[in-house]
Amino acid sequence: MERQGEEVPKRRSTPSLFYILHTPYGYREGCDLMEETAAAPVEELATLQITGMTCSACAARIEKGLARMEGVSRANVNLALEQAAVGFDPKVVSVPKIEEKIRSLGYDTVKEAADFDISGMTCAACSARIEKVLGKLPGIAGVNVNLALETAHVEYTPGMISLQDIIAKVDSIGYKASLKEDRKETADRRELEISRKRIKWMISALLSLPLLWAMVGHFSFTSWIPVPELFMNPWFQLVLATPVQFIIGWQFYVGAYKALRNGSANMDVLVALGTSAAYFYSLYLTLDSLRMNGMNHTVEMYYETGAVLITLILVGKWFEALAKGRSSDAIRSLMGLQAKTALVIREGTEISVPVEEVVIGDIVLVKPGTKIPVDGEVTEGLSSVDESMLTGESIPVEKKPGDSVIGATVNKNGVLRIKARKVGRDTALAQIIRVVEEAQGSKAPIQRVADVISGIFVPIVVAIAALTFLVWYLWAAPGQFAEALEKGIAVLVIACPCALGLATPTSIMAGSGRAAELGILFKGGEHLEAAQGIQLVVLDKTGTVTSGKPVLTDVLVSPDFKGAPELAPEDALLSLAAAAEKLSEHPLAEAVAAGAAEKGLAGSEAGSFVNVPGRGIKAAVQGREIIVGTRRMMEENGVNSRRWLDSMNDLEQQGKTAMLVAVDGDCAGVVAVADTIKPTSREAVAALRGMGIDVVMITGDNERTARAIAAEAGIDRVMAEVLPEGKAEAVRKLQADGVKVAMVGDGINDAPALATADIGMAVGTGTDVAMEAADITLMRGDLKAIADAIKMSRKTMGNIKQNLFWALGYNTIGIPVAALGFLAPWLAGAAMAFSSVSVVLNALRLQRVKL
């Protein structure tokens, strides 16, 4: 028998709420940990959307700048998401100060705005009070309350506060706030950015086309293409190139200035240097043509080099923005699952309200075929609910009064009345979205390689470009300034730090997003990377390999047992055992109690209940001392159970769990329960073995029962009779052999082992905060998700390695090729644009992965 009651692992900084609420004998430990963490320094986490980043050097600079601030404990900037996650002490530094620092580095942060209708205001003091109270909330950037219109305009940081929080705060000070109208989906900032990029490159292309046409006329193999005389005029070329260089290309100068001002360099520096060199050299030749020949139409210009380069880079950035927009499809699809409105019963009337306005305790009416708007508990009605969009389970789940339901799932048939238990950011779907966002925004350890290279990349490239120019000008083509300049420009523009910076985060975004769609939640990029190396998987038996719902199968009674005279001896013993087990929430205890209830044995109330983790229970029932548990439990209480050993062995060889029952110090009989394995357990174990991964089953059950269950699931290695607190030690022993171990459990009594393993996987429906206890949450109860998670990790890491190989290989080969003079600058620019786009497109292949 396995019992609960272990300590919460010290490795976790915060206790799992799921663990605290669901561990019947570990509640004190949970409280102790909460008391310990209460004394720790308070850290708040702000998620800020950043604009103005162009490559990984920008992200690295922001991280470095924020990390140096007093009170900031950590800063993680994700280039692909354009987000910064900042941990800080609110007593030392504030969010506005952090935003000010970001702006001082040459970037900016994004704010969202919302308008509310406010009722209950009577004078200017009311509006002033609302402004003052809201202004003090973390994440609020600005508040403007209009008394005459009875409205409030609020600017806020979406990663720190929600609209529901704002409404609740206004309500708490005696006023009523509601969204001005049904909340419309605000225009995606990325869409606006993509539209601007498209317009920019189209205008640039229109101005650059005549310059490109003129360049074609210089090649002997294209001399058959007619070139209008006007296109060869250097002044005409100057007129076309100037707006491309200084209006459309101004963003590169601004970016370069900000970077250099802060003592670093990025892609903008390379582009600005390369295109400016071509432009100003051409301008010199144009002005010189006046001195030499009045209006020289034949002088060889390089206006097209800068203009075509800027155009190609803008086209590449446009494609990149399109592709990066697709990388957040997983989040958008998850958010699309949310119901937009809810039918709430208030004061006996059915009213339709935006889902943001549903509050805890509201009674929500859900009709057949509609989405359940929030997490709650069924109070009336019978129906089946399709939970496949969240758990992956295709079979609808029957719901009756008392059952919990998840927001965003679909009510198939029957009308349900649901009491709202979790709303807004606390719903299961909101938690899942948050976990996916955090995973997408996190860094995998492999990204450190790219970060180190990105930090020194641009200065090295500038040095190589300068060296290339000198070598060509002094030795390769002595005195040929134009030719040497062309080679130097080609080196500047072919180098692409962007590809290096995007290689890892885009793959992490696509991989973790696709995994979420398959019901696998990775808590962070580091876990997505670590899962690929798993060599051994430890499976907890109860609730993981098996269904976790054992049923009563046998009751054996001693002829000497004296029970209630009105009951048969078996029923009398079962009644006493069930009364004692009623106070336990262990699955085996619940099976005994349920078996008695099915026979109509109500049983008496038990007193003096004592739980002995991993052994059994003691209780007083009808004035008699009842002990239910293992052989060891009987030995420790001086009960002789030898006569039952053969019977227990027979039951255990059948895969049943046998528990001895002692009444007033005498062993009166045995009760047995059986837990059946999940239908897919055997298939899942075979899949893991096919991937070269060993499987071990761990359980508190005795050796015989454990081996019977393991054989049924196709598992050879068994660790039996392991107490809850011993599971973590068992994992450590396996790790001592030098193997990477994953522990898979239900996230409740397996918390220490989940924390100790290299990767902890919690099997559950994703409806509780079980995901806090593990590195990966498998929302499907199907064990095949373990193999799927490892496969997803391997595919994602393979994709990252492809991206890094391409990005590093591209620069390693491209720069020398350009330096040797084999690439014209415009071709080098096209290659640079293609490099970034190809990395992002390769990462997006993960969105179509089938496991």
PyMOL commands that set and color helices and strands:
alter all, ss='L'
color gray80, all
select helices_A, chain A and resi 17-22+27-38+56-67+95-104+124-135+163-172+189-216+220-222+229-232+234-248+250-261+267-293+303-326+329-335+355-357+388-391+424-426+428-441+447-476+481-494+497-517+525-533+541-545+569-581+587-598+631-636+642-653+681-690+703-713+724-735+751-756+769-773+784-819+825-848
alter helices_A, ss='H'
color red, helices_A
select strands_A, chain A and resi 44-51+72-78+83-88+108-109+112-119+140-146+151-156+176-179+341-346+349-354+363-366+375-380+383-386+397-399+404-405+410-413+416-422+520-522+536-540+551-557+606-612+616-621+624-629+656-663+666-674+694-698+717-719+741-745+759-763+776-778
alter strands_A, ss='S'
color yellow, strands_A
deselect
rebuild
show_as cartoon
